[in-house]
Amino acid sequence: MKIVILERNSVGMDVDVSMFSDFGELISYENTKKEEIRERVKEADIIIANKLLLNEETIGEAKNVKLICQFATGYDNVDLNYCKKKGIKVANTVDYCTETVAQHTFALAFYILEKLNYYDQFVKSGEYAKSGRFTNFDKMFTEICGKTWGIAGMGNIGKKVAKIAQAFGCRVIFYSTSGKSICRDYRQVDFDTLLAESDILSLHCPLTETTRNLIRLDAMKKMKKSALLINVARGAVVNNADLYTALMEGEIAGAGLDVVEKEPITEDNPLAKIKDSGKLIITPHIGWASVEARTRCVEEAYKNVEAFLRGEDRNIVNIL
């Protein structure tokens, strides 16, 4: 059995992956370019990847492969139709980063809400020492207690965020992007109501044809001018050019993003021009990446391989 990890660094070099050698010969590559995939997987029985495109072009010569295992929940990088035709099962890792994504959601929200960049710089610049005042609240901020926290996508992460928001005293509403949510713990609303009533709107939905460009300029114009937008879902759920316009024209008060339309962010993304961190904070897709979450991701992938070799379909997304 030959196991090939194509994107070792996608879970961090500080997280051990040697456990996969339990299943046979383990070959691990820190990173892999698209043009290197074909040769590297040619003899593989199991491929472990994350973002690389795995389709007939890249794995067509891998005659032995029977399982593709993702170091991720998403699997849109894998051609499921091709895999099904070739009898290749695809497994993803689920629910390994719920806690850390929820935590990052609030980190982004509070950074914008409490004007932390301004107050941090006020102290570090020496202005606080010179001020003669024990405090400074020149930049007004508010409590979230009593505010409406809106959620788009009430899956595991959305539910975790809702629970935390409720603990802070928020009124929670949500919009089901799939239209199939059976959650009864919080008030489900239509999209326009979500936009109109949310003081903070956080996105936790997958990227589908329905959710692509879900948040466009026309949607943001329906939001409160004091509202904050938090995107820890997928970059293309928010139209980045429209968000730039909305922020610059004051349609919403601020935004916290962990994802952008193309990653890493490109120089032509208009959001890169906004230097005011009190209006916009962007983190480089780290919301999932606590050391605990990355360790769980690897452990879950290990369990998927282990189950597959026992003939069990654990987290298989394309049952053959």
Beta strands, then each sheet from edge to edge (+ up, - down):
strand 1: 2-5
strand 2: 25-28
strand 3: 46-49
strand 4: 67-70
strand 5: 89-91
strand 6: 148-152
strand 7: 171-175
strand 8: 187-188
strand 9: 200-203
strand 10: 228-231
strand 11: 254-257
strand 12: 280-282
sheet 1: 2+ 1+ 3+ 4+ 5+
sheet 2: 8+ 7+ 6+ 9+ 10+ 11+ 12+
end
